[in-house]
């Protein structure tokens, strides 16, 4: 297979209300290292190994006109059609830290016998669901 057919996931981009607050929240709540916040606060990045976690405003005329407006769930009983999972060696400690730093607990960590992983769920400051797994 040629190199052009083997993509690498470069960015996971979150469309958020406040880029600076989200960058700070994710760094404190989930333990990621800050990489960059541009002067306009329209783009922020965190280090996450090979993939960058990036944040940009929900609405900006460049992307809204090009690809459409970002749609968010109407309530906490709805969720986006995507889920982010962060892996930790100590899910319980990571879950506790996330909640202490403003994440909303959705489900306490528990062992999932079906697939052999310890898993807990939180919502970030924009209501995005985040799985925390072993």
N, C-alpha and C positions, 0 to 999 in steps of 0.2 A: 504494500500500500504506500502511496506517495505521501510526503509530508503535508501536502496541501489538503489531504483528506483526513488528517488527524488533528482536529481542533483542540485548543486548550481554552478552558473557561477563564476568561480574563477578568470579568467584572460581574458582580451581582449588584444591580442598581436598585436602590430604594427611592421611591418618589415620596417625599415627606413634606410636612408643614414647615418645619424649621431645620435647615441643614445643620447649622452649628449645634443646636440642641440635640439632634439625632446623633451626630458624630460623638459628642460628649457622652450621651446616654449609652451608646453601644460600647464605647471604650470602657466606661465604668461598670456597666452591667454585665458585659459578656467577656471582658478581659482583652479586647483587641487593642493593638498599638495604633496611635494616631499617626497618619502619614501626611495629610495635607488638608487645609481648608482655604479655598481661594478668598481673596479680599472682598469679593462681592457676596460671599456666603451662598453662592449658587452651585457649588460643587465641593464635596468633602470626601476624603478617602481614609480608610483604615487598612492596616496590614492584616492579611489573612493567608499566609503562606503564598501559594502560587496565584490565588485568586484575590482580587481587590474587592472590598466591600465599599461601594460608592453610594453617595447620597446626593440628590438633586431635588429642587422644588417640584411639588405635584403639578403645578401649572407654570409653563413658560411658553411664550408664543412660538418659539422655534420648533419645539417638539409637538405641542398641541396641534399646530397647523400641519405638521408633517405626518404624524402617526396617530393623531386623535388624543382626546383628553383622557387622563388617568381616571379610572373608575374605582371607587373604594366601596367596601361592604357597607350596607345601610345600617347595620347594627352588629353587636358582638355575637349574635347568633348566626351571622353570615361570615364567611371567611373568603379570602382571595383564592384564586385557583392555583396557588403556589404556596409551598411551605418551605421554610428555611430550617435546616437542622445544624446545630453546632455540636461538635463532639467533645466530650470532656472525660477525663479519667475519673473524676469525682462529680457526678451529676448533681448529687444532693447539695454539695458546697457551692457549685456553680449556680444552681437554682436559687439558693438562699441569697447569694450575692446579687443576682439579677433583681430579685424582688426588693431587696434592701436599697437598690439604686433606682427604683421606680418602675420596674416591669410589673405587670399585673399577672398574678398567679392564675392560671387557667386550670391546671391539673398538676398536683404534686408528683414528683418522680415516683415511678413504680416499675417493677420488673415485668417485662413483656415476654412471657414464656414462648409465645408463638415464634418470635424471631430472636430471642436471647439478648435483648438490649434493655438497659434501664432508661426510661424516658419520662420527661416532664415537659409541660407546655406553659409558656407565658405569652403575653401580648406586650409589644413595645409601646412607646409613647404615641405612636400613630395608629395603634390597634392591629398591627401586623402580628400574625401568629408565628412564634418561634419555638421549634422543638429543641429540647436539650437532651442529647442522648449519649450513651456510653459507646 
